[in-house]
Amino acid sequence: MIRYLYADQLAQFPRLARTMFEDRADQFKTRLGWDVTVGPDGQERDAYDDLNPLYVIWEKADGTHGGSMRFLPTTGRTMVNEHFLQLTDGVPIQSPLIWECTRFCLSRQTEQGTAAALMLAGGEIMQAFGVEHFVGVFDARMVRIYNRIGAAPDVLGTQGTGRSAISVGLWEFSTAAQKQVSRVAGVSLAASRDWFETAFGNHTEQAFQNVA
């Protein structure tokens, strides 16, 4: 199932949170060799985890992390504006209608369809919070995943070539894309909406204020 949790709510789900940060260390440090900080507890965190972001997490049946994404509004600090301006010709992306999505992570042991389920959850955020676009930086390996899911972004800029290429892109919501992603995820639109409403109910305006 999908859980929507702000950073200050993670303590309520200690096993889910621990395995998420451990899987981030495994993916970004061990498998991809990124220059990220892994603590003595084997968990990967950065400064943006301290800004009370909203996490979208696929929770497996045993209560552990299967996959996740992290969201912050671009009206505040974001990774794309502080570290990747070279990909946007030096123009910062700042708008209440655009949120940044980072740390897209999948566990080695996750179920098929997890990536699509996470993207489906992103669509729920867009609809409920009035967000028109997500912005995010991604590497070349993610292009195949996005295309398979049916949620490819509009690329704003790319640095490097081949497998070393890094790009920044914008995602938008459409009903057709939502239905395609739902099919790939194996998750009905009704189930996706139910998970969102379990987290937020009808209090989306208050929820938005937590990260605004």
HELIX and SHEET records of a PDB file:
HELIX    1   1 ALA A    7  GLN A   12  5                                   6    
HELIX    2   2 PRO A   14  ARG A   24  1                                  11    
HELIX    3   3 ALA A   25  ARG A   31  3                                   7    
HELIX    4   4 ALA A   47  LEU A   51  5                                   5    
HELIX    5   5 MET A   79  HIS A   83  1                                   5    
HELIX    6   6 LEU A   85  THR A   88  5                                   4    
HELIX    7   7 THR A  114  PHE A  129  1                                  16    
HELIX    8   8 ARG A  141  ILE A  149  1                                   9    
HELIX    9   9 GLY A  162  SER A  164  5                                   3    
HELIX   10  10 THR A  175  ALA A  185  1                                  11    
HELIX   11  11 LEU A  189  PHE A  200  1                                  12    
HELIX   12  12 THR A  204  GLN A  209  1                                   6    
SHEET    1   A 7 ILE A   2  TYR A   6  0                                        
SHEET    2   A 7 LEU A  54  GLU A  59 -1                                        
SHEET    3   A 7 HIS A  65  PRO A  73 -1                                        
SHEET    4   A 7 ILE A  98  LEU A 106 -1                                        
SHEET    5   A 7 HIS A 133  ASP A 139  1                                        
SHEET    6   A 7 ILE A 166  GLU A 172 -1                                        
SHEET    7   A 7 ASP A 154  GLN A 159 -1                                        
END                                                                             
